[in-house]
């Protein structure tokens, strides 16, 4: 295997195991989001066959979200303590069990129970996945890596829009759950054999780490001097990011879960054409994550999130006032989907940008209840308003308002840190651990100091020759 020299003078293999990790995690998200977002595609046939109301259908999804919210903080904590490989593998087995049972549902109580089991399994298919990917890639490459990763859930949703109508015609809606359950079982085996929780466990460095010296949020540079409560919970940005996440989650799930039903029953489109919205949504998600997430490495997470939330607000306004026009509806759904795909990974990336690397999984897990509460409220409110009024207009209006509120809340989040140039030999009092072994104290090389605002954090220095 050939090797190349990086800027710091290290030998770096041209093939890196980080790409195997990214590929596995891609398929983890593909399966997980085919299940989670595919529920909205399967929903019209389920409620017709089983006689459920839309409020009941929204409550089934909430059973999934309740267990997901309740146990994701634990999954994040366990990821930091015992490693992502064990957490993801076990959770995939639980997910596959719940989804296979969803194909046997005959009553509302069974649907609640089985989808709740699936929600428990799903706790290991987001927080641990984006945590392990961030650990395998250096900070300057995380946006690109998360962009590639996030195509998994966009393509999963798009595939359901094409795959599900065929399954219904060839078999029944139940077989969609059976196929997805078998896919989750196969991924459990693959993760158990090939996934590695972090580069150190495989005797490697993060991909791209040779371009920085103690940069980003590596454990060595960012070891917190105090506990989780002081480093994270007392940080104002943690709560503002969480509340913004709640609002944007409500807005996105309030549209995505019900848009196929809206197109089929309220506008009067065929199942095939209504399901095509899911395909448009999924394809546009892929376009968004492949362009906007890598751009966030240069724009910064805050600017990217503000841009995303603003466009989502505009897109939901377009859906609300499309008046059933097919082309206007497709354009608005597509615009929303471009930034939908960006939303969840980039909010997760804030954990690595604003807080110590040691707490990355725990922080992402702690934000998940905000996300889950938004989604739960969206399903309850959306279903009840539709059943009471016979229209989704009121529900979609609330989605639009909360998307705007998500934008305003994130405006209050501080910048990640300011940068200043300095000489390594003239920085007395600054922690330069890990830098001295490459450069002598009198070195005149220029470094860029990323001085974080979080109290107790170490400054990190990046070589910018």
Secondary structure, 3 states (H helix, E strand, C coil): CCEEECCCCCEEECCCCHHHHHHHHHHHHHHHHHHHCHHHHHHHHHHHHHCCCHHHHHHHHHHHHHHHHHHHHHHHHHHHHHCHHHHHHHHHHHHHHHHHHHCCCCCHHHHHHHHHHHHHHHCCCCHHHHHHHHHHECHHHHHHHHHHHHHHHHHHHHHHHHHHHHHHHHCCHHHHHHHHHHHHHHHHHHHHHHCCCCHHHHCCCCECHHHCCCCCCCHHHHCCCCCHHHHHHCCHHHHHHHHHHHHHHHHHHHHHCCHHHHHHHHCCCCHHHHHHHHHHHHHHHHHHHHHHHHHHHHHCHHHHHHHHHHHHHHHHHHHHCCCCCHHHHHHHHHHHHHHHHHHHHHHHHHHHHHCCHHHHHHHHHHHHHHHHHHHHHHHHHHHHHHHHHCCCHHHHHHHHHHHHHHHHHHHCCCCCEEEEEEEHHHCCCCCCCCCCCCCCCCCCCEEEEEEECCCCCCCEEEECC
